[in-house]
Amino acid sequence: MEKIKSFVSKHPQWTSWIVLAIGMVAILVWSARDVGLLPGQWAALIIATILVAGLAVWIIGWEDEEEEEEPLEQAPEKRARKERTTKGLTSKVRGRLGGPKKTLEQRAEEPIEELVEEPAARLAEDPADIEAPPLPPKEDATAS
């Protein structure tokens, strides 16, 4: 048992791959049990499933590697850069929707009627946004 614990702590990605692959293969076998696959097809599916599990663990591991490589001094700079980007996006959205920026907490405190009536009132200000253009006259099919 001690060897298993040491392997898990030393190799978390290998462990994740093994556990995920076992689970995915079990789901595959259970869901395709009545399909009537040949042994070669089963082998190909199981190998592909194991490889997909490894790929998933590897991709998920990218985020862990990025966090490990980033020094602690750069963390505030990265946070400030994200805030600037978020503020820029928020102002673009605010410009399109009009009105002041509201936080999620402020939106949660508003009655639902305000959330529905506010955009509807803005649309009602400009009737061109609401009215559809007139339809072209129908041509009579019997006249030809």
C-alpha positions in Angstrom: 0.0 0.0 0.0 2.9 2.3 0.8 4.3 1.8 -2.7 1.0 2.8 -4.3 0.9 6.0 -2.2 4.4 6.9 -3.2 3.7 6.3 -6.9 0.6 8.4 -6.8 2.4 11.3 -5.1 5.4 11.1 -7.4 3.5 10.6 -10.7 0.1 12.3 -10.5 -0.4 12.5 -14.2 0.3 8.8 -14.8 -2.1 8.0 -12.0 -4.7 10.2 -13.5 -4.2 8.6 -16.9 -4.6 5.1 -15.4 -7.7 5.9 -13.4 -9.3 7.8 -16.2 -8.5 5.1 -18.8 -9.9 2.4 -16.6 -13.1 4.4 -16.1 -13.5 5.2 -19.8 -12.8 1.6 -20.9 -15.4 0.4 -18.4 -17.9 2.8 -19.8 -17.0 1.7 -23.4 -17.3 -2.0 -22.6 -20.6 -1.5 -20.8 -22.2 0.7 -23.4 -21.0 -1.3 -26.5 -21.5 -4.8 -25.0 -24.5 -5.6 -27.3 -23.2 -4.1 -30.5 -21.5 -7.3 -31.7 -18.0 -5.9 -32.3 -15.2 -8.3 -33.5 -12.1 -8.8 -31.3 -10.0 -6.5 -33.5 -12.6 -3.8 -33.3 -12.7 -4.1 -29.5 -8.9 -3.8 -29.3 -8.8 -0.7 -31.6 -11.6 1.0 -29.5 -9.9 0.2 -26.2 -6.5 1.4 -27.4 -8.1 4.6 -28.8 -9.9 5.1 -25.5 -6.7 4.8 -23.5 -5.0 7.2 -25.8 -7.8 9.7 -25.5 -7.6 9.5 -21.7 -3.9 10.2 -21.8 -4.4 13.1 -24.1 -7.1 14.5 -21.8 -4.8 14.2 -18.8 -1.9 15.8 -20.7 -4.0 18.8 -21.9 -5.4 19.3 -18.3 -1.8 19.2 -17.1 -0.8 22.2 -19.3 -2.5 24.5 -16.8 -0.6 23.0 -13.9 2.7 23.4 -15.7 1.9 27.1 -16.4 1.1 27.8 -12.8 4.3 26.1 -11.6 6.5 28.0 -14.1 5.1 31.5 -13.1 7.1 33.2 -10.4 5.1 34.6 -7.5 6.3 38.2 -8.3 4.5 38.0 -11.7 1.2 37.0 -10.2 0.0 40.6 -9.5 1.1 41.7 -13.0 -0.9 38.9 -14.6 -3.9 39.7 -12.4 -3.7 43.4 -13.4 -3.5 42.5 -17.1 -6.6 40.4 -16.7 -8.4 43.2 -15.0 -7.5 45.6 -17.8 -8.8 43.2 -20.4 -12.0 42.6 -18.5 -12.6 46.3 -18.0 -12.1 46.8 -21.8 -14.5 44.1 -22.6 -17.0 45.4 -20.1 -16.8 48.9 -21.5 -17.4 47.6 -25.0 -20.4 45.6 -23.9 -21.7 48.6 -21.8 -21.3 50.8 -24.9 -23.4 48.4 -27.0 -26.1 48.0 -24.3 -26.1 51.5 -23.0 -26.5 52.4 -19.4 -24.1 52.2 -16.4 -22.1 49.1 -15.6 -23.7 47.0 -12.9 -22.1 44.3 -10.9 -23.6 40.8 -10.6 -24.6 41.6 -7.0 -26.4 44.8 -8.1 -28.2 42.8 -10.9 -29.1 40.1 -8.4 -30.8 42.6 -6.1 -32.9 44.1 -8.9 -36.4 42.8 -9.3 -36.9 40.8 -12.4 -39.3 43.3 -13.8 -36.5 45.9 -14.1 -34.3 43.5 -16.0 -37.1 42.9 -18.5 -38.5 46.4 -18.7 -35.2 48.2 -19.0 -34.2 46.7 -22.4 -37.8 46.8 -23.6 -38.0 50.6 -22.8 -34.8 51.2 -24.7 -36.3 49.4 -27.7 -39.6 51.3 -27.5 -37.6 54.6 -27.7 -36.8 53.9 -31.4 -39.8 52.4 -33.2 -37.6 51.5 -36.2 -36.1 48.8 -34.0 -39.5 47.2 -33.4 -41.4 47.6 -36.7 -40.7 45.3 -39.5 -40.3 46.6 -43.0 -43.4 46.3 -45.2 -43.7 43.1 -47.2 -43.5 43.3 -51.0 -46.8 42.8 -52.8 -47.7 39.2 -53.7 -47.6 38.3 -57.3 -50.7 36.5 -58.6 -49.7 33.0 -59.8 -52.9 32.7 -61.9 -52.1 35.8 -64.0 -49.3 34.2 -65.9 
